[in-house]
Amino acid sequence: MGFLDLLLFPVYVALFYFLFRARRNRYDDPVLKYYHKQAFWIKVIAVVPFTLFNAVLSPGDSFLLYYTESANISHLILKDFSNIKWLYLPSIDFDQSLLKNPLNLGYLRSENNYMIVRITSVLSYLALHKYVILNLFFSMISFSGVWRLYRFFYEQYPHLHKQFAIAILYLPTFVFWSAGILKDPICTGAIGWITYALYEIFYKKEEPGIKCGDHTDLWLPVICN
């Protein structure tokens, strides 16, 4: 990480902190407040070792493939706006001659890989093309969904709040590999959101006392008939 990265990282952390704190303040349950705050800081801290590991100690797909090629595409768009087509065309249509790193030849023909490059290319404008900041964005995407997954289990078995926190929020490998530019943060975030959304649609709206529109502490709307 360069000097500018070190300068910008706490600024972005503060922005995310105030965003998530605004959501946390709407919880009445002190248990949820406690774990939400802890889980947020764990996800933030995990970004640092993830960045060092993937950019310095053992460069891999996160840095050499996803970050390198997404930065390349975002810069191509800045040079010529017609290159925005690379954000929506199928991966098979991507011009391999435009690759920044020739060693990545063939990897972006996979739609799974190319989707991460698309997402990172868009986020790179918000993150000022800084690798550590992009890792923070991905970590927060994961956190938003993982927290929903924790809430799903907690609302079923509130007496097991500590066990669920260890298994979902604190598990080292789970935290580390969802703290940067990889498929894992998108998958873990999506699993949490989808699980909680289905819970909202098919279960919570049927509970006594819950009315249509009574979902001020939720990010996803309750679908009412």
Secondary structure, DSSP 4 states (H G I P E B T S, - for coil): --HHHHHHHHHHHHHHHHHHHHHHTT---HHHHHHHHHHHHHHHHHHHHHHHIIIIIS--IIIIIIIHHHHHHHHHHHH-GGGGGGGTS-GGGS-GGG-SSGGGTTGGGSHHHHHHHHHHHHHHHHTTT-HHHHHHHHHHHHHHHHHHHHHHHHHH-GGGHHHHIIIIII-HHHHHTTSSSSHHHHHHHHHHHHHHHHHHHHTGGGSTT--TT--TT-SSPPP--
